[in-house]
Amino acid sequence: MKRITTFLTFVLLASGLYAQEAVYKVHDALSPLPGGKVKMEGYFEDDILRSQENWAKGVMPYGKVLEFFRSGRSKFALGEMPGKSVRTNSLLWRYTRDAGLKRITKAVVDSLIAATKPNGSISCTPVEDQPGDGDGDIWERKYVLLGLSQYYLDVEKDPLVLEAMEKEARSVMDQVGPAPKKSITSLGWSSTNIESSSILEPIMRLYFITGKREYLDFATYIVGSGGNEGSDIFALLEAGTPMREVGKPYPKAYEMTSLMEGLAEYYRATGDPRWLTCLTNFFNEVKDQEITIIGNAGTDIYWPKLYGEGWGNTAVEQSNPDVKRMMETCVGVTWMKFCSQYLRLTGDPAAVDCIERYAYNGLLGAMRPDGKGFSYVNLLNGSKVTNSGWGIVFDGLPVTCCNLSGPTGLAYIPYVAVMQADDGPVVNLYNRGVYKAVTADGRYISLGIDTDFPRSGEVKIAVFPSGSGESAIKLHIPSWSVNTSVSVDGKPVKGVRAGEYLKIVRDWKAGDEIRVSFDMRARLINAREGVNPAGKDFQALQWGPLVFARDENIDPEYSEPVRIVADQSGAVDVRIVTPECPGARMCLLVPTTTGPIKMVDYSSVDCWEGSHIQTWLPVLK
């Protein structure tokens, strides 16, 4: 038992979840594997490396965004960009161990530290004007702290980096707090100033790294302020308020979800069940009422002034033909990160369903085919992608908040694909690769996953433990796989249920093989009726975790009404065909009452040159 305790402590230190065990009141159900213990191949790996090479090591203009800290910025919150880049690159390095990426990231970190002002702040706002009000100063310093802390935890525990983080945090605490300091809910660019309170997350990271009470005290002040001017976000969430009504008139999805990541960390430190209630209500409300079929949220129907970036009953309104803008990439990535927090805290497999849905559809569907950026928002029908939104253009290159968030989402995939529980490894995502964990009694165990999932539902997992002894392996059974079969060395395993973890306990031997066969039947999805009844007359198609759409690149009648043929259970008898467009992952021949149509997985439809998409298909009358 001593070996597993030592190993898990290392796991938690490496992932930034533990620094001093004494400051934790909550023991996580799951933890990420240490850096270097995951090596994926194929599906996700190709996208991760393309983004790393062509964005993080390619076109990202680090020098120009660092200049904001020397010369000031022309627009509010532009100072978030270096910190976001460092966070992404540190998470990518944790997975890829790419030496060139490390050199680039260290240079950015050194430049940020060199920009430290006399009061210890790393800020775009002059000292005499701090804390900035509508310029987003606290939001920017939040991202400085997030970037530096990610670097410190995952790349290099440089004491100079920790010193810079502490100076930055204290510069905020010197300026923000109870009177006569500035209230945290009085600072920001929005009508409710919710964005400034999201500094809660990096403040909690500093508490876990250092164990210093001053950081927990400041976090308690933030939470006690309600996170929002004019209403208490946490009280509303505790009461189960619908998301579109939380924090109005600015129920901004990105900023609120970022704040909830901080609350997850605060709950770890306090153990107060009230905060778990808030986290659970937030998770369930967003999951059930906001998340679309591709895993993202936000629409312009309820709050048009938020340009589709606010909570808006999106799960219901997603097929509404009045929708013009929806699903900011920053929202999807931050939701994915929050789900990983909630999964670690609770072990709830529903969080894996959410991560899987977004990773396979919304996240990959937002990335440029060459990896040189991400769409700002995504549509299900019409113009799928756009770079129109907050940010700045350098020599023709849009650098937006979403271009910087998208790669973070990619870096989170290996972070959650296979995780560690006290009693053994937990398989969440079925991507081909090798994953190294430990058994219940502290022995090393390697899982080799061989599959072309999600192109098919067949998965083989080769198990290689060191030594002998009973231990568990848990397999996530996605909620969409109604009929799943699992066997170990040819013997069927009982108790397989959709939407749950299957726990297999045995004395694993080297070469034991788990086989999983998922229910990959294509399924028809009927739209719900929202504020516009016309939104009900649409259908969509899903295969495994993948959502499919009609693609104007290969189908000039892409938006014409059709009626998909399905049986009484909603199953559709499709046929896999060779994609016509280079780089497309899957293409299906789908039966309709007027003849077969071709549909491509949403993530592969390339609309960057102006073509269109139809994910919700209008129903032929």
N, C-alpha and C positions, 0 to 999 in steps of 0.2 A: 504493500500500500504506500510505502514511503516513496517508491519510484514514481508512481502515478501522481502523487501530490507534488513532487518536485517538478515533474514534466508539465503538469497543468499550470503550476505557478509560472514556469517559463513561457508557456503558451499565452497566458494572460498578460505577462509583461511585454511580450513581443507584439501583442495586438493592442497594447495601450489600455487594457481593461484593469490590470492590477499594477500598482507600484508599491503600495504598502497595504497589506491585507487588512490591517486594523481599521482602515477608513471605510471599508465596505460593510454594508448592512444586508445586502442582497447577494446571494450566490447565483450566478448565471446558470441557466439550464444547459446552454450550449456556448461554445467558444470557437472562434476561427482557428484553423491550424496555423502554426508559426510560418513566417515567411520562408520561402524555399521548399515547402513541403507539398506544394501543389504544382503539377505540370500537366496542363491540358493540351489537347491536340484537336485540330479541325475546327469545328463550328465556331465556338466563341474565341478560341485562340487566334484565328485568322484576323478577326475584327480588332482584338486587343492590340495585336502587333501592328496592324495597319494604322491604328490611331497613334500608337507610340511613335512609330517611325515618321509618319507624315504630318502629325500635329505636334506632339510633345518634343520630338527631336527634329521637326521639320519647320513648318511655317510660323509657329507661335512666336510673336515678336516680344520676347522677354525684355529687351532693353527699353523698348518704347513704353511698356506698361510700368516698368520700374521708374521711369522718368517722372511719373505722377507724384512720387514721394520726394522728388527734388524740386520740381518746378510747379507743382499743383496740377489740378485736373480741370477740364473744361465742362464736366458734367458730374452730377452727384454719383457717388458710389463707385467710380471707376477704379478706385484704389483697392477694390476687392480682387482685381485680376491677378497680381503676383501671388497672393496667398492661395487663391484657388489653384493656380498652376502648380505651386509647390505641393499642395495637398494631393492633387492628381498624380504628379510625378512620383511622389513618395509611395503612394499605394501601388502604382505600376511597378516601381522598382522592387517593392516587397514581393511581387510575383515574378517579374522577369529577370531580376538581377542584372539589368543591362548597365554596363560600365559607363557608356556614353551618356545615358540618361542621368546617372548619378552625378557625373561631372557638371552637366547643365544645371541640375537642381541645386547642387552645392553652390554654384556661382550665383544663382538667384537668391539663395538664403544669405550668402555673404553680403550681397548688395542690399538686401532688406535691412540687415543688421547695421550696415554702414550708414543707412539713412536715419538712424535713431536720433531723435531730437534731444535737446538739453534736458527736457523733463522726462526722458525715458520712453516717450511715445514713438512708434513707427506709424506715422500718420501723414496724410496729404494735406491736412489742415494746419495752418500755422499755430504755434503754441498759444499765442494770444487770442486766437479764435476758438480754441478747444473748450469743451467738447462741441464739435460742429453740430449745427442743428439740421437744416434741410440738406446738407451736403453728404449725409450718410457716413459721417466720420466713425461712429461707433460700429456700424456694419462693416466698414472697411477694416477697422482694427480687429474685429472678430475674425475676419478671414486671414489677416496676418497671423493671429494666434493659432487658427486652425492649421494653416500651412506649416508654421514652425513646429507645432506640436506633432503633426504627422511625420515630419522629417525627423524629429527627435526620437519618436517612438519606433519608427520603422526603418530609418536609414542609418542614423548616427547619433548616439547619445553624447553630443558635444556640449560640454558645460557652458560654452559661450552662447549656444542656442537657447538653453534653459534660462540663462541670465537675461537674454533679450526678451524672452517670453514674460518673465516675471516683471521686468521693467515696463513692458507694454501693459500688462494687466494692472500694475499699480498706478500707471498713469491714468487709466480709466477709473479706477477706484478712488483716486484722489479728486476726480472731477465729477463723478456720478454717484448719487446716493441720496440719503435723507437730507433735508435742508440743513445748511445753506447750499449744499451741492445741487447740481441739476438732477432732476428726477429722470430716471431712465425712460419713462413713458412720455417725456416731453421732448425727446430727441429723435429725429428721423424725418424722412421725406413724405411719409404717408399721413393720412388724416388721423390715424390712431397710433402711429409710431411703434408698431409692433416689431419692426425689424431690429431695433436696437436691443430689445430683450433677448434676441437669439444669440447674443454673446454668452449666454448661459452655458452653452456646450463647451467652448474652450476654457471657460473659467473652471468648470468641473474637471476638465482634463488636468489643469494645473493642480487642482486639489488632489487628484489621484496620484499625480507624479510626485508631488512634494509632501503631501499630508498636512499642509499648512491650513490652519483653521480660518484664516482671513479670506481664503477663496470660497470656502463653504459658506461663510457668513455673507459674502457679497452675493453668492448664488441665492441664498435665502431671501435677501433683500429683493432680488429680481423676481423671484417666484411670488413673494408677498405683494409686489406691485401689480400683479395680475397680468403682466406681459403686454398690456394694451392700455392706451388712454381711453377712458370712457366706459370700459367694461373689464371684468375679470375673466380672461380667457379660460383659466383653469376651473373656475366655479361653473362656467357655462358648460364646459366639457364634462365635468363631474355630474351635472344634471342631465346629460344626454342630449344637449341641444343640437339640432341639425347643423351641419357645417356651414351651410350658406347663411346661417343666422349668427354664427360665432364671430365676434369682433367686428360686426358691421359698423359703419358702411365700408369697411376695408377687409373683407374675409379673404385675404390674399393667401393663396394656397402654399406657395413656396416659403414665404417668411414664417407662416404658422407652423409648417411641418419642420422647418429648421429649429424653431423654438421647442417643438416637442421632442426633437432629438436631445436637446439639453435637459428637458424634464426627465427623460429616460435615465440620463446620467445622475441627475439629482435624486431620483428614486433609488438608484443603487447605493447612494451615500446615506440616505435617510431611512429607507425601509418603510416610510409612511404609506399605508395602504391607500390613502386618498389619491396619491400620485399614480399608483397602479390603476386605479379606477379611471382616472383621466386618460391615461395611455390606452387602456383597453377600449374605452368609449370612442376615443379618437380613431383608433385602428378600425374598429367595427363600423363606425359611421362612414368613414372614408371608403372602406372596402365595399360596403353595401350600397351607398348612395352616390358616390363620386367616381369610382374607378370604371373606366370604359373597357371594352373588350380587348383593347391593346395595352391596358395596364396603367394608363395615365389619367389625369383629371384636370378639371378647370374648363369653364366655358363662359361665353359672353352673354348668355341668356338672362341671367338674374342681375349681373353686375357689369353692364357693358363698358363702364369707365375703366374697368380693370383689364380690358383687352383680352378676355379669355383666360386670364391667369388667376381667377378667383374661384372659390368653391361655388358651384351652381347646380347642384343636383345632377351632376354630369352623367351619372350612370343611366338616368332616365332620359335626359335631354340629348344624348349623344347622336341620335338619329334625326333630331329636329332639323328640318331643312333651313330654319332661320339661323342656325349656327354659322358664324363667319370666321371665328377664331377660337381655338381651344388647345389645351394640353401642352403647356410650356414644358420644355425639356428639363428645366430646373426643378419643376414640380415632380416630374416622374423620377428623376434621379434622387431627389431628397426623400420622396416617398419610399423608394427602394432602400435607401439608407436607414430610414426610420423602421421599415419592416425588419431589417437585419437587427436593429436594436431590440425591437419587440420580440423577435425570434430568440435572441440570446437570453433575454430576460425570462421568457415564459415557455419556450419550446413549442409554441403553438404552430402546428403545421400549416394553418391557414396563411401565415405570413410567407411561407415558402411558395404557396400558390400565387400570391401577389407578386413576389420577386420573379418567379418563372414567367408569369404573364407579361410583365413589363420587359424583362430582359430579352425574350424571344421576339417581341412584337414592337412595342413603343420605342425601346432604347435603340435596337439595331435599325429600326425603321426611321429613326431621326438622323442617323449618321450618313454623311456623304459617302458615296461608294469608294472614294479614294482615301477616306479617313481624315480629310483636311477640314474637319468641322462638323457641327451638328445643326440641325434645323432649330429655329427658335421656338416655333410651335408646330404642331402636326394636326392636319385635318384627316378625317376618315373618308370624307367625300369631297372631291374637287382638287384644289391645289394642296397637295399633301405636305409640302415643305416650304419654309420661308426663312430668310435671314432678317426679316423686318422685325425690329424690336430694340430694346435697350442695349446700348453698347457704343462702339466707336469703330471707324473704318481706317485702317492703316494701309495706304498704297493699294487700295482695292480689296483688301482682306478684311471682312467683317470679324471683329473680335467682340463677341457678345457673352453675356453671362452663361448662355446655354452652350455656346461653343466650348466654354471652359468646364461646365458641369458634365457634359456628355461623357468625356473620357473617364471621369470619376466613376460613373455608373459602370463602365466597362471594367474598371479596376476592381469593382466590388464583386464581380461574378466569381473569380477564384476565391474571394474572401468568404463566400457563403456556400460554394458548390458542395464541399464536404467539410463537416465541422466535427468538433470534439465534444462528447458528453462524458460525464464521470465514468460511465460504464462502457465506453467504446466509441467508435466513429459513427457519424450520422451522414448519410448520403442524401443531399437535397436536390441537386441537379445532375442529370445523367449525361455528362459530356465525357467523351473519350479522354483518358489520361491516367496518371498515376497520382495517388493521394496517400500521404504517410501520416498516420495517427498513432494512438496508443490504445491498448486494451484496458479492461477494468483494473487489472493488477499491475499496470505500468509497463507491460511489454510493448515493443514496437509492432505495428501492424500496417501492412501496405495493401491498398486496394487498387487493382488494375482494372479500369472500366474500359470495355471494348464494345463499341456501339456506333451506329450512324444515326442515333436518335437526334432530332425528332423526325428524320426522314422515314424511319420505321420505329416500331415500338419494342424491338428486340434488344436486350441489354445483357451482357455477360460481365460479371464481376469476379475476378480472380483474387483470392484472399491469401496473403502470405504473412502469418504472424511469426514472431520470434519466440521460441519455446512453446510450452503447452499450458493449458488452463482455460477455464470457462470465461467467456466474454460475450458482449453484445455487439451486434451491428444493426443499426436502424436504417430503414429505407423509407423515404418519403413516397407515398402513393398519391399522385396528384388527384384533385377532386374531379377532374374531367375523365379520369380512367375508371369507368364504372365497373368493368370486369378485368381485373388484373390477376395474372397467375405468377407465382414465385416458386422456385424450387432451389434446393441446395443439393448438389451432387446427384441430381435427377430425382430427388424425393420432394413431392409437393409440400409447400408450407401452408398451413391453415391460418385463418384470421386476417386475411388481406382485405382491407376496407379502404375505399376511396376517401381521400381527404384526411388520412391519418398516417402516422408512422407505423410501419411494421417492424417489430423488434424480434430479432432472431438471436437466441442465446445458445451457444454450444462451445465445445472445445475445438476451436478452429485449427485445422491442419494446413500446412503449406500446400497450395494447389487446390484447395476447396473452391468450388465454383457456384456462385449464385446466378441464377438465370431469372430474368424478369421479362414478362411479355405484357406490354401495356395495351389497353383498348384504344386503338387508333382510328376507330370509325369516325368519319366526318359527321359533324353534327350541325343541324340547322338551328339558328338562333333567331327568334322573333323579337322585334323591337317592342319596347314599352311605350305607352302613351304619355307624353309630357305636356307642357303648356300649349304646344301646337299639336292638335290631333293628327295632322298630316304626318307627323313623325312616327306614327304607329305602322304605317304601310311600308315597312322595310324588313328585309331579312339579311342575315349574315351567315358566314360559314366558318367553322373551326375544325381543324384536324390536329388531334393531340393538343399541344399548347399553342399551335400556330393559327393565327387568323388569316383568312384569305380574302383577296379583293380582285376586282376587274381592273386591268391595267391598260390605259390608253395607248401605251407603247406598242401593244400587240393586238388591241381590240378597239377599233374605231367606234363600235357601238357600246362602249364600256358603261355608259350611263343609262342605257335603255331599260325599261321595265322588263323583268323576267319573273318566273315563278319556279323556284328550285323544287325538284321532285324529292320527297323524303317519305320514309315509312311512318307508321303511327308513333314510333318512339323518337322521331326526329333524325334518324340516321339517314345519311345520303350515300348512295352507291357511286363513289367517285373512282376515277382511274388516274394514276400518276403518269404524267407524260413528260417528255424532255422539254425543259424551259427554252423559249425562243431567244430570250435576252441573256447575254453573257453575264455571269455572276449571280443570276437568280438561283435561289436555293431549291425551290419546289414549284411545280406547276401541276394543277389538277384539271382534269376534264370533268365538268360538273353537269349532271343531267337537269334540264329544265323542260317545261311543258312545250316549249317551242324549239327544242333542240339543244345539244350540248354547248357549253361555253367554257372558256379557259379562265382559270383564276390562279393568281400567283400569291405566294405568302406575302403579307403586308410589308414585312421588313425588306423584301427584295424589290419592290416596285420603285423604280428610279424616276422621280419627278423633278430632279434638279435642273432639267433643261426645259421645264414648262409644261410637261404632260400632266395628266390628271389621273385620279384614282376614284374607284367606287367600292367602298367597303360595305356599307349598308346599301343593299340592292333594292331599288324600288320594285314593289310587287306588281306584277301584271294583273290587271283586273279581269 
